[in-house]
Structures are given as C-alpha cells and as structure tokens.
C-alpha cells in the first residue's frame, strides 16, 4: 500500500523556451535523484508511467499503445526538496477517469493551488504560471 507521500509529485521546471518545458520530477517511488524530462510529452509520459507503477490512482480505462517499452533518463543530482529554476509545482492526481487525470496543482513559489479536471487543464494552469511575468 502506498502512503500519502506517494500521491504528490514535485515538478521542477528549469527552462520554458517557446513553450517547451524541461526539468525534473521527484516522487518517493522514483530514484532519489529524480527523473529528467525535456518536453511536455516526456513530462506527461513520465507522470503516466509513475501513476501506472504505483497503481494510484488506478486507471479507469485500459492503457493502449503501439509499443510496450518505456525508458527513463535519470537526473544527475537532486533530492525531494529540489526547486526548479523557473517554477516548482506539486501535482496530486486523485482520479484517472475519462482517459484523463483529475486532481490539484500547487505553484510553490506563490502558494496558489488550483484543481484540474483534465490533463489539458493541468497543462494550461502550468503554462499560465510559467508565462506570468516575474
């Protein structure tokens, strides 16, 4: 059984150039050095892999794909208290229904928290934070 600490994933965004984000993911189910992502697709696939590995929340539908293998690139250094150069988010996925995610995202630098009803809404919330001046 996974504890509450596994339900939240820290997303450290280091760069956001022309709306292409890169950074690192931290979760107790991941290696202590975290997991690097270089694009939105890599971020979403890494999160989905993490949710599938921990079985929380369980997927409402069966996962389909053209191929079955997935690879992860480890981050050279880091820890669970890491912060991103541009922004740091805590993403908590509570449900995976209608082939999407539902949960909440916290922007740690401002203390704001918003709920999201889909992966697209999560991406738009993160985008609005990353495009905010200052």
KOLVEXPA-480013 format. One record per residue (C-alpha): residue in one letter; x, y, z. Coordinates in steps of 0.2 Angstrom, whole numbers, plus 5000, padded with zeros to 4 digits. Example, Ala and Ser with C-alpha at 12.3 -4.5 7.8 and 13.67 -1.06 7.14 Angstrom:
A506249785039
S506849955036
This chain:
X500050005000
X500750174995
X500650315008
X500150495006
X501950545002
X501750454985
X500250544980
X501150714976
X502450734963
X503650884964
X503850954946
X505451074945
X505351174929
X507151234924
X506851304907
X505251364897
X505851424880
X504551444866
X503351344877
X504451194878
X504751154896
X506151044904
X506551004921
X506450864934
X505150754943
X505350694961
X504250564970
X504650434983
X504350304970
X505650374959
X507550364961
X508150494974
X509050584960
X507350614952
X506850604934
X507350724920
X506150774906
X506450884891
X504750914884
X502950914888
X502750744881
X504150674891
X503350754907
X501650684903
X502350504899
X503450504915
X501950554925
X500850424917
X502250294920
X502350344938
X500450334941
X500450164932
X501850094943
X501150154959
X499350104954
X498750264962
X497550314956
X497150164946
X496650204928
X494850204924
X495250134906
X496550004899
X498150084893
X498350064875
X499950094864
X500850054848
X502349984858
X502649924876
X504349984881
X504750144890
X506450214896
X506850344908
X508350464909
X508950494927
X509450664933
X511250684938
X510850764955
X509450824966
X508350774981
X506550784986
X506650964992
X507351024975
X506651184967
X506551224948
X507551374941
X505851444934
X504551364945
X504151224956
X502451134956
X501650994967
X500550894956
X499250774965
X498250664954
X496750604963
X495750514949
X496150454932
X494450444924
X493850484906
X495550444900
X496250594909
X496850654926
X495950754939
X496750824954
X497650984960
X499251084956
X500151194968
X501351334962
X502551334977
X503351504974
X501651594976
X500751474987
X499251464974
X498351294972
X497151254958
X496151104954
X496151024937
X494850914928
X495950854914
X497750844908
X497450984896
X496851094911
X498451054921
X499551104906
X498651264904
X498751304923
X500651274922
X500851374906
X499951524914
X501151514929
X502651504918
X502151644906
X501751764921
X503051904921
X504251904936
